[in-house]
Amino acid sequence: MKRSQRFLLIIVILVPLLSGCISNATQENESAINVVVSIAPYFEWVERVGGENVNISILVPEGSEPHTYEPTPNQLIEINNAKLWIKNGVGLEKWAEKFLTTNKDIVIVDISEGADLIPINDGYDPHVWLSPKIAIKGVAQIYDAMVKIDPENENYYALNKEAYIGELWLLDQNMRAKLEDLTNNKFIVFHPAWTYFCREYGLEQIAIEQEGKEPSPKDIIAIIELAKEFNIHVIFVEPQFNPKSAEIISKEINGIILTINPLSQNYIDNLNCVVESLIEGLTK
């Protein structure tokens, strides 16, 4: 093969790898704003505000655990090409901070900024996105950042923002109405992701995992006793975690396991599904 042909072959191979062929991105629009979001739920927030004017990449793929995620080399390229980063804050994405040295001009929206954070042993609970009220605030922050980057399309973003905030408000009202009459408000969950959600809707989670550690036999016995005391027959698990300990507890209380996902890309539809699963579990 001639040298020129070899060079052409290298280009053909490398260009798709380096030009943004990213599995978790919207279909590429060359004139759109490149946005990276730390976790999948923020995809819908950005998509609904930015519409056709954004290309979105998710740093932590749906199904991965953001606390322990290890970024890929291609994600350095994503962040380096992005104009906007939607981060969760509260220390959730410490792994991504080192990437910021490659893109000094990126605009950052921290969803946790200004939120009423819930203290935990080692700081604050990071699962802020599971509160629709915080979601509404976060969407407004995203709108402000979009207008800063692209002021010519302010009216377009404003209409999108108001429409989506209206849907989030309706989501909150519907979930509140469905959950307010539950006589049993306690549920067992593997990972304690639902603190903000529980605060909004008068629920209480009993977590199997604590501080990222698998439960000890003593912990499992304590949860079994709590389940029997409060007549809990359902354990909720997240797809990001191993359900083994939940299965042990479920067997001991003659219960069932249901899956609820805190990290779905489809934010509104997913929370509606979560509520239906909670109602199913808490009324057994």
N, C-alpha and C positions, 0 to 999 in steps of 0.2 A: 504493500500500500504506500502511495506517495505521501510525503510529509504534509502537503496541503490537505490531502484527504483525511489523514489521521487527525489533523487539527480540527477539521470540520466535524469529525465524529465526536471529538471531545466536547465541542460546543453543544452539539445535539444532545449529548448525555447530561451535561451539567446545567444547561439553562433551565430545564424544568425543575431541577432540585433547588436552584437558587432564586427563582423568580416568583416564589410564593405559591407553589403547588402544595397547599396545606390542607390536611384532611378535615380540620375543624373550622374552615373559613367559609364565608359566603362566596358565591360565584364572583370571580374577580371582575372589578370595574375599574379600569385604569384611571379614570378621572375622580374616583371616589376617595374618601378619607380612609386610610388604613387605621383600624382600631384593634387593639388587643384587650381582651378581658381576662382576668385571672381565672374565673370559674364560669361554668356553663350558664347559670341563671342570669348572669349579666348580658348574655348574648341577646336575649329577647328585649331587655331594656334598651340596649343600643339600637337594635334592629328596628324597633318600633318608633324611636325618635329619628334616627338617621335615614330610614327607608332605603331608597336606591342610592343614596349618597355615601354609603359606608361599606367597606370590606372588613369583616370581623373575623378575628382569629381567637380561639380559646386556648389559653396556655395550659390549663389542667383539663384534660379530656374528661367528658362525662364517664363516670364509672371509676375514675382514679380518686385517690385520697389526697386532698390539697395540703394537709398538714405535713405529709412526708414525701410529696411529689419531687421527682428529680427531672428537671427540664432537659429537653433534647437540644443538640447543637442547632437544629433548624430554627428553634424558637429565638435564638439570638438574632437571626435574620429578621424574623417577624417583628421583634421589638425595635430593631435598628431601622426598619422601614415604616414604623407606625408614627402617626401624629398624635394619637390619643391612647392612654392606657387607663382602663377602669379597674382599679385595684380594690380589694376588700378592706385592707387595713387590719388593725388590731393584731399585727404580727403574723397573719395567715400566710403571706407570701414572702417570707424572709429569703427564700431561695431565689427570688427574682430581683432582689435589690442590686446584685452585682451586674445585672444586664443594663442597668440605667447608665452606666459609664459609657456605653456605646451610642447613646442617643440623648444628648444634652437638651434638645429642643422639644422633647415629647411633653405633651400636656397630660397631667395626671389628675384623675378624679378618685379621691379616697371616699368610698361609700360610708365608712365608719365615722368620718369627720362630722361632728355636730350631732351624732346619734346619741340617744340615751343608753349608754353602754352598761351591761350587766357585769359586775365584778365576779371573778372566780379566783381560785387559789393563786394562780400565777399571773394575774393581770385582769383581763376582761375577756368575756366570751366573744369569739369572733364571728358567730353565725348570724350576723345582722340581717342578711338578705331574706331571712325567713319571716320577717315582720313586714306585712304589706305597707304599714305606715312608713317604715324606713325605706321601702321600695319607692314609694311616692316621692320622698325627699331625694333619693338617689337618681331617679329619672329627671327631676328638676336640675340636679347637678350636671347630669350628662347633657341636657339641653343647653345649659350655660356654656359648657365646654365646646359643644358643637358650634354655637354661635360665635364664640371667640375664634375658632379656627376658620369658620366659613360664614362670615356675617351676611353675605349676599343671599343666603338661603334661610335667613332667620324666620320668615313667615312660614315656610315649609316645615321647619323643625318645630315651631310653636304649635301649629295645627296637629302635628303628630303627637307631640308631648301631651297636649290637652286631651286628645282622644284616648291615649293609653292610660293617663292618670285617671280618667273617668272609669275605665275598665278595672283598674286596680282598686279604686274606691268601691265599686260595685262588688268586686271579689271580697273585700274586707267585710262589707255589710252582709253579704250572703253567708260567709263562713261564720260570722258572729251569730247570726240568727239560727244557724244549724247547730252550733255547739253550745249555746247558752242554756239549753234545757237538759243537758246531760246530768244524770244523777251521780255518775262515777266519773270523776275528772282526772284520775290517776292512770298512767299507762307505763309499761316497761318498754324501753328502747335500748338498742345496743349502744350506740354512740350518742352522747348528750348534745345533739345538734339543735334541739327544738326549744331552747330556753326562751328566745325572743317570741317565738310563736306561742308558747305556753303563756307567757306574760300577757300577750294580747287577748287571749281567748279563755283565760281562767282555767288552764290545764296544768298538770304537774307531771313531769317526766321522771321516771326512776331509771337511771342509766346503769347498764351492766358494765361498760367500760368506763374507767376513770383515769383522767390525765394521760390518755393514750396507751394505757396498760391493759393487758388482758386480765380478767378477773381471777382472783385466787379461789381455791375451793371454799374458803371462808366467806368470800364475797358472794359466791353463787348461792351458798346456803342462806345468807342474809336476804338476798333478793327473793328466793323461794318463799321464805317466811313472810316477807312483805306482800308478795303476791297472794298468799293465802289469807293474810290479814285483811287485805282490801278487796278480796274477791276478784282478782285480775286473772283472766284466762287467755289473754292475747299478748304476744310479744311482737313488737315492731322492730324490724331489722332494716338496715340500709345496704344497698347493693355494693357499697364500697368496702364492706367489712366481712370477715369470716363469721358465719352464723353458728359456729359449733357450740359456743357456750349458751347461746339463745336456745338452741335445740335441746340442750341438757335441761335447762330450766323449764322449757315448754313441756317436756316429757314428765317432769316431776309435778307440775301443776295441772296436768291433763289439759293443756292448752293448745293453741294454734299459733302459727307464725305468719305475719303479714309483712309485706315489704312497703316501705315508704321511702321516697328518694329526696334528700335535701338538695341535690345537685343537678336536677333536671334542667335541660336547656329550655324546655317549654314551661315557663314560670307559672302563668295563670292556670293552664290546664293541669299542671302537676299539683298545685296546691288544692285545686278542686278535688283531685283524686285522693290526696292525703286526707282531706276532711272526710270523704266517704269511707276510707279505710278506718279512720279513727272512730267514726260513728258505728261502723260494723263491729269494731273490736270492743268499744266501751259499752255497748248495749247487750253484749252476750251474757 
